[in-house]
């Protein structure tokens, strides 16, 4: 039966391609094995009703509905007709036909009162009553929709909500929870209705998170993340209204936990997957088989992309067979190793006090941003305090970010230094006032570290360049003695979410037999490009004169393996990366905004790995340094953040990545990364090591090389703790201890003599 259903879903997939090529996320979610045939039909009915109803005209719909003998099918046609009247805002007609739909469906189900087929019809009927301004009736039918989709929930109280574990088909309950939440949110001074609205949104987000853990497709997960943001924004609004009514701080905390819960669901799901794979109880050959199938599937998809105009039937068949094998294997793992499935599908909770415990004994503050469609917030957490600030003028924030980024990337300071300087000072000051001035106003002066969790456009800018005061002169001077960069006051690091920050750690049982793995490939293209960028074609990549020296400088501090020129191959990287404690890639990279999963890091002979290849690696490294262009850039997805090459390494298991936000200069990159590793080797935390390296770099440069273009592009993402047991620096105290013991031994020996 499973195979028949899968084939039917696969056929649905190709049918849908004709109508919905633009919605890849929906297609992937329909193809997912955890979505049964009933759910697939309901999803198609919601988004592509024409596929289930070939008769478009309302009159012909009615004729077909009244002549069909099968009551269930009649119910579907009545529902489609009701939806057409809903779309036209002819609510009385919609109510009439939706009631007929419910009656016909109930007749087909006999004595069964709880069924997902009823849930969607009750939801549509509630929407019709809401459109007709009959809000009480609307709420009644939304509640009936939730009751019919639950196994035991039977609460007649219209403000109560079923638990997710009680739902028969959680996916179909999401729009009902959202509709109910929206309706109750309109009563913005009624505490009980606002609380019920908040709970409804929380249930919907919880379902999205659980579904995200089941889906294989990255695009499907990203689609779910965008839905989560929509409901998160409304949930935050409900919690804010409740705080204003009650002045109870728990609702401020609820705003924060909601904002974080809707973030990075796909990345969090992958990290849980990685932790589950570390269970000793699961046979290693099954885990190896699962990973091999994922890698094979990614490789086949790459082949399909490269063969645009040729016959792809053979590849399609291989993709189908590999996908079916993967799903069968995962079903077996779920059945025979339930603890593996539990860990993969668990959702770690977050409370502001757990984050405050993490910040204890650190002079640090977390500033987490949430950007919705209409509102934005900054949440500030320290070891002792918690603040919420609402940000104003989202449009100006976006415009200022893009303007500031363009000023840096265009390198206009080379042609019109005075104008570029004035514009930079203006934008960097304005952006600080828009996004950081209010959040930081209550910080204790002892705080010298900021953990920034960006959202929306804020992923595009390093906060180090923001100016928190006036410049000392109007003359062109980008040095630290003139410009009050945030870099001077704070060591900064970045994260995708607070929950990831708390739950990202290196696997203590991982096998990292190579202390340092470096790659510096050779390229022979034109040399007038002084940055580590690449061309669209990926061919004739320019020579990087300083990359080999960079890797040599760093590898001399570690007892590891480094590959240069033609030896720095894709094959050597894929073979050794899982065993490396530190990974350093000094090379070219290409960001693909249209297809983030095909962004690339290049090796010798123009070979490369892309984002999807990295996803399927098992990275055990404590840190990865991506010394290449735009490795921290990518397409920004609502809720998930930046889909970048750096994120891919976190997805593969590395908790700490240093990345670039624009096309970095080759020579200055080598100089600064050497400084960075020197401080890491001295025991500095990663954020403080990068801060000090940047300050040293700026102070050592001529005025023309002090511009942020040369030093601000590299930022750190994830775990910022010091590197331990790496190179000489990690063992310096051990060697010091041994020295002291030897000295004392000699002293005792001499004294005895």
N, C-alpha and C positions, 0 to 999 in steps of 0.2 A: 504493500500500500504506500509506504514511504517513497519508493522509487516512482510510482505512478504520479503521486503528488508533485514530486520534484520535476518530472517531465512536464506536467501541466504548468507549473510555475515557470519553467524554462520557456515554454511556448508563449506564455503570457508576456514574458520578458521581451521576446522578439516582436510580439504584436504591439507592445507599448512603445518600442523604439520608434515606430512609425509616427506615433502621436506625441511623444514626450522625450525627444532626444536631449532637450535642454535640462531635464531633471534626472541626472544620473544617480543622485542620492536616493530618490524614490525607487528607481529601477533596481538598484542594489538591495534596498530594503525588502522589496517584494520578492527578490530572488533568494533572500536569506532563508535557511532551512528552519529557523526558529519561528518564522511567520507561516502559520498553517494556511491551507487553501481558503478557509473561510475569511481569515484576516486579509489575505491578498485580494479577495473579491471585494471586501468592504473598502479597502484602500483604493482600489480602482474605481469603485462606485463614488467615492468622495472626490477624487482628483480627476478622473477621466470617465464620467458617467456615460459618455458616448460608446465606450467599449462594451458596456453591459446593456446598452439600450440603443440598438441600431435605428430605431424609429424616433426621429428627432422632433417632429411636429407634435404638439400637445394633443391634437385631435386624434392622430393615429396611435399615440401612446394609449389614450383612453380606450380606443377601439380594441387594441390588442389586449389590454389589461382585463377588459370585461369578457373577452372570449376565451382566455386561457383557462384550462381546466386545473392546472396545478396551482394551488392556492399560494404556495411559497413564491413561485415565480410571479404570480399576480401581485403579491405584496411588494416585490422588488420594482415592478413597473409602476405601481401606485406611488412608491417612494420617489422614483425618478421624476414622475410627473409633479409630485409635491415640491421637489427640489427646484424644478423649473419655475414654478410659481414663486418660490422663495427668492430666486435670483431676480425675478421681475418685481419683487416687493408686492406681489398680490397675495397678501397674507391670509385672507379669508379662504381663497381657493386652495392655498397651500395646506391650511389646517384641514379642510375637507378631505383632500386626497391622502394626506399623511395619516389621518385617522382610519381611512379605508385600508391603507398599507398595514397598519398595526393589526387591524381586525383580521385581514387575510393571513398575516404571518402567524397570529395566535391560532387561527384555525388549522394551519399546516402543522404547528407544533403540538397540537392536542393539549395534553395536560401540562406540558412543560412551560413554566412561567419565567424561567431564568435562562436566557439565551442571548448571545451577542447579536443575533439578527434583530432582536427587539431593541437592543441598546441604541443603535444608530438611528432607528426610527423615532424613538422617544426623544432623542436629542434634536432631531430635525423638527419635531412637533414643538418642542420647547422653544426653538429658535423662531418658529412661525408666530407663536404666542408673544414672544418678546418683541418681535417686529411689529406686532399688532398692539403693542403697549399694554399687554395683559401680563404683567410681571409675576404676579402670584401664580397664575396658571403655568407660565414658563418654568418657574422654579419647581412646581409639582412634577412636570414631565422630565426635567433634568434629573430630579431625584429618582423618578421611575426608571430612567435610563441607567443610573448607577446601580439601583437595586436589581434590575434584570440582568446586569452584567456581573453580579457578585454571587458567590456560593451561599453565604449565610446572612449577609447584611440585610436587615429588614427594619431599620429605624425609620419611623414615620416622620421624625423631626426633620424639617426641610433644611436645617442648618448643619446636620450631621453628615459625615463622609465615611465611606467604607475604607478599610485598610487595603493597601496594595496586595498583600498576600491573599486576600479574600476574592480578588477579581478573577473571573474566568478568562477574560481576554484583556489584559491590561492596556494593550495598544489601542483598542477601540474605546477605552474609557478616557483617554487623554483629552479629546475634544469636548467631552461632557464635563470633565473637571474644569477645563478652561472656560467653557460657556457659563457654568455655574459661578465660577470665581468672578468673571466679568460682570455678571448680573448683580451679585452681592456687593461688589466693589463700588457700585453706583451710590450705595447708601454710606457715604463717606463720614457720617457722624454716628452711625449705629455700631457700637462696640461688638455686639454678638455677630452681626452680619459681616463685619470686617474680619473678625476672627475666623468665621466659616470660610470666607473668601481666601484668606491666607492659607488655611489648611488645604483647600481645594488646589491651589497653585503648587503647594508643597507636594501633594500626592502626584500631580502631573509630572513635576520635575523628577521625583523619585522613580516613576515608571520609565521616563526617558533615560535615566542613568542605568537602570537595570537592563533595558533593551540595548543600550550602547555596549554593555559588557558582552552581549551575545552576538552582535553583528561582526562579521569579518571585514566587510567593506569599509575602508577609511572614508569614502565619500558619504556612505550612509550615516556613519557616525557624525560627520561634520554637519550633515543635514539635521540630525537630532539636536546638536549643540545650538544651532540657530533657533530651533523651536524653544529650547530651554531658556535662551536669553529673553525671548518674548515674554514668557511666563515669569521669569525671574524679575523683570522690570515691574510687572504688575504686583507680584508678591512683595517686593520691596516697598512699593507705594502703599500697599495695605498695612504692612508693618509700621511704616512711618506714620500713617494716619492713627494707628493704634497707640503709638508712642505719644503723639501729640494729645490724644484724648486722656491716656492713663498716666503719662510721665513715667512709665515702668521701663527701666533700662533693658529688660529682657527683649523688648521689641527692637531696640537698637542693635542688640546682639543678633537677633533674628535677621535683620537687614543684611548684616555682614555674612552670616552663614549661608543665606540665600545667594548673595552675590558670588560667593566662592564656589558654592555647590554646582552652579551652572557653568563653571569654567573648566576648560581642558578635560572634558569627559573622555574624549578619545585617547588622549595621552595617559590619563590616569588608568583607563582600562588596560592599556598596553603594559603599564608598569605592574599592575596587579597580575597580568598574564605572566610577566617575567618572574615575579615572586612565586607564583604557583608552579612554574617550571622547575624551581629549586627544591621542591619537595622530594625527600629521599624515597617516599613510598611509591612514587610513580616510576615504572620501569624506564630506564634511560633510552632504550631503543624506541619506545613509543613516542617519547618527547622528541627524539632525533627524527623520527618519521614525520611528526607533525611539522617540525621546522623545515625539513627537506621539502615537504609538499608545499609549504608557503613560499619557499624560495623558488621552486619550480613554477608555481603559479605566477609569481612576479616576473620570472624570465619569459614565460609564454606571453604575458601581456605586453612585455617590451617588444617581443617579436611581432606581435600583432600591430603595434603602433608603427613599426618600421616598414611594414609591408602594406603600403596604402592601396596600391592598385593591382595587387595580385590575388590569386585565389587563396582565401583564408580558411577554407572548409576544414583542412587538416588541423590547423592551429585551434580553430573553434572547438573541434572534437576533443583535442587534447586538454583544452581549458575545462571543458565540461567534465571529462573523466577525472581530471586532477581535483576539481572542485568537489565532485561526488565522493572521491576517496578521502579528501580532507574532512568533509562533513561526517562521513561514516566513522572515521577514526575519532573525531571529537565526541561523537555520540557514545562511543565505547569508553572513552576516558571519563565522560560524565557518569556513565552507568557503573563502571567498576572502581572508579577512584573519586567518590563524591567530594572528598576533601579538596581535591584539585579543582573541581568545578566550583566549590564554595569559595575558595580563595580568589579564583579568577573573577567571580561575580560579586564579591563583597564590596561594600562602599564605605570607606573609612569616614567617620564623622569628624566634624570640626566644631570646636567651641573657642570663643575668644580666650578663655582661660588656659586652654591647652597651648595656644600660640604664645600666650604670656609666659607659660612655663618654659617653652622653648627659648624665649628671649631673656630668661633669667640669667644673670651674670654676664650679659652682653650689653654693651652700650649701643643698642641697636633699636630701630623702629621699623615696622612693616607698614608700607603705604600701598594699599590695594585699591585699584580703580575698577569701577563698573561703568560701562557705557551702554545705555539702552538706546532706543529709538528717539525718545523725548527727554530723558533725564540721565544724569551722570553723578556719581558719588565717589568720594575718596574715603576709605576707612583706614584709620591710623591706630596701630596697636604697638604699645611698648610693654615692658615687663610690669608696669604699674597702672597704665592708663589705656583707655579705649575711646576714640573720638570718631564721629561721623561728620563729614562735610559734604554738602550738596554743591556740585560745580555748576556754574552758570555759563551760558553762551557756548553750547557745543559746536555751533558752526564756526565761531571765531577760533576755538581751540584747534579744530581741524585745519582751518586756513593757515593759522600760525605755524603749526607743525609742518605742513607742506612747504610753506615759504622758507622756513628755517632749514629744512632739509635740502631744498633746491639751492639755497645760498651756499651750502657746504659742498654739495656734489658738483655744482657747476664750476667751482674753483674760480669764481668771478674776482676773487681777491688778487688774482694774478694780473688782471687787465685794468681793473678800476678799484684799487685798494681802499680808497676813502669811502666810496659809496658802499662797498661790500662790508666794510667795518661798521658803518653807521647802521646799515640794515640788520647786520648780525646782532649788534647790541640792542637794537629795538626789539627784534623778534625774541631773542633769548630772555630779555627782561619781561616782555609781555607774557610769554608762555609760563614763566615762573609764577607770575601773579595770577594766572588763570588756573593752574593745576597744583601748585605747591605752597603758595604763600599762606593760604588759610589752613591747610592740613598741618603745616609745620609750626604754626604760630605758638602752640602750647607745648612744644617739645622741650624737654630738659636740655640744658646746655651741655650736659655730659654725653649726650647721644652723638656719636661720630660715625655710625654706620646706618645706611638706609637700604632696606630690601624693597625694591620696587616691583609691584605686580601690575604691569601695564594692562590696558585694554584699548581696543579700537585703534585710533591713530597714534596713540602714545607708544606703540611698539616701534615706531619708525625713527625715534629720536633718543640718543643717549642723554639721560638727565644730567650727566656731568657737565654739560656745556651751558646749562641754564644759569642765569645771573641773578643773584639774590640781593644785589645792591647796585649803586651807580658806578660806572667806570670812572677812573681817576682823571682821565684825559679824553679829549675829543680827537686827539691825533691817533693815527693808526698804530695800534699796539695790541697784539693778541696774547701777550705774556701774562703770567699769573700775578705780576706785580701791579698790573693795571686793571684786569678784568676779574671780578669776584665770582669765578666759576664755582659751582656747587662742588666740584671736584676737590677744592681746597678744604672744604669743611667736612665732607662725608666720603667714606669709602662705600661705593655702591655695588649692589649685585641685583640680579633680576630673577624672577620666577614666574611660572605659568599660573600658579594658584597657591594659596596658603596650605591647603591639604597636601599638595605635592611637596611643598617645602618641608613639611613635617614627616612625610612618609618616604622621601627619597634618601636611600642610603646604599652604600656599596654592599654587595652580597659578601658576608664574611667567609662563606665557604667557596668562593669563586677561586678558580685556578689562574692566577696572574703570574706566570713564570717569567715574563719579560718585563723588566722595570720600565723600559721606555721603548716605544716603537715610533720611528720617524720615517717620513717619506718626503723626498724632494725630487720630483720627476724633472726630466729635461725636456724643454720645448725649443723649437727652432724657427718659430715664426718671426715676424718683424719685431724689432726691438725698440721702436719709438713709443711703445706703450709702457709706461712706468708703473702700471698698476696690475694687481693680480686679478684681472677680469678675463673675459673670453668673448669670442664672437658667436653670433647666433648659430653658425654652422658647426661650431666646435672644432673646426680644422684650423691649421696654421696658428696655433696658439703662440703668443709672443714669449720670447726667452725671459726667464726670471733670473737675473744675474746674482741675486743675493739669497735665494732660497736655500741653496746647498750650504752656504756659510751659516745661515740661521740654524739649520738642523745640526750642523757640526758643533756650533757654539753650545747648543743645549745638550746634545747627546754626550758631550765630554763630561758633563756633570752626573751622568747616569751610566750604569752598566747594562745597556740595552742593545737594541738592534736598529740600525738606520740604513735606509736604501736611497741611493742617489742615481740620477740620470735614468738610463734605460733599465736599471735594476728596480726602480721604484714603480712596480707594476700593480695593477688591480689584483692580480692573483696573489701576490705576496701579502698585500694588505688583508684580503679576505681570509687568507690562511692564518695569519698571525694576530689579527685584531682581537679575537676573543681571549687571547692569552696575555694581552698587554695591560700594564698597570697605568701607564700614561700613553696617550695616542697624540701624535703631533703630525699634522698634514700641512706642508708648506707648498702650495700649488695653486692652480687655477680652479675657479668654481663658477658655475652658471646658475642663476636663478630663473626658473620658468614660472612666470605668473599665471599663465593660462593653464598649466598642468603642474601644480606644485610637487606631485609625486615623481616628476621627471626632472627636477632640479639636479644638477650634476657636480661631482667633484672629479677632477681629471688626474689621470696617472700617465705614465710614459706611453708613447705611441698613440696618443689621443684616446686611449681607453678610459673608461670612467665607471663610477658607481653612481646610481641615482638615489633619490629619497627612499623609494620602495625597496631597493637593495639593502639599505641601511636598516630599515624597519625589520628585516628578516635576519639580521645579525644578532648574535648573543654577545653583547658588549659587557665586559666585567671591569673595565677601566675605572679608576677613580676620577680621572679627568681627561677630557679631549680638548685639544687646541686646534681650531680650524683657522689656520693662518692663510686664508684665501678670501676672495671677494664675496661679499654679500651672503656669507654663510648663515647669518642671523636674520636674513630677509626672506620674505615669501609673501604669499597672499594671506591677508588677515581675514579670518573667519570669525563671525560673531560667536562668542562663547569659547571658542577653541584657541584663539590667539593667532600668532604667526606660524604658518605651516612652512617651516624652514628646514635647512639641512641640520642646523644645530638641534632643533627639536627632534629630528629623526634619531640623533645619537641618544637623546634622553629616552625616546621611544624604545630604543634597542637595549636600554639598561644602564647607560652612563649617567650618573647623577649630577655631573658638573661639566659644563661646556663653555669655553671661551670662544667667542664668535665675532664676526664683523658685520657692520650695518651698512657699509657701502664699499665701493671699489677702493681698496686700501693701497697705499703707495708701497712699492716693493722694498726700497732701501730703508725707509723709516720703520716699516713693519719689522724688519730684521733687527734693527737697533732696539726697538721697544720690547719685542718678545724676549730678547736676550736679557734685558733688565728684569722683565717679569719673572722669568725662571730663576734668576739670581735671587730675587726676594722670596720666591717660593722655597728655594733651597735653604734659605736662612730661617725657615719656619714661619713665615708670614701666612696669614689666611689669604685665600685667593683674591678676595675683594680688596684687602689692604695692599697686597703685592701689586695688583694692577693699578691701584691709586698711586702708589709710590713710583712705579715705573713710568706712569704718565707725567707725574710732576717732575721727575728727574729728566725725562725726555724734553719737556717744554723748556726747562731751565738751561739745558745744554745746547739748545738750538739758536740759530740766528733768527732775527725777527720774522723773516719770510717763511720759516718752517715751524713757527709757533701756532699757526692757524689750526683750529680743531680738525680740519680735514686729515692732518697727519697723525693725530694721536687719539681722537675721540671715537673712531670707528669701532675699536675693539671693546666689547663689554662682556661681563661674565654672567652666565645663566645657571641657576641651580645651587647645589651645595657649595658653600664658600669656606668650609673648614680647611685648615692647613693640610698639606700633603704630608703624610707620615710614612716613614720607612722608605722614602724614595730618594735616591741619590745620596750624597754625603750629608746634605742638610738635615734630612729626616733622622740621621743617626748621630748627629753631632754630640748629643748629650750622652749617647752610649760610648762614643770614643772618649769623651771627656771623663766619664766615669772610669773607663779602663785605665786612662792615663793617671787618674788620682790613685787607683788601686796599685798600679806599678810604682808610682812615686812613694806611697806609704810603705810598700814592701821593701823598696830599696832603703828607705829611711830606717826601718826596723832592722834590716840586715846590717847596715853600717853601725847602728847603735850597739848591736850585739857584739860586733867585732871590737 
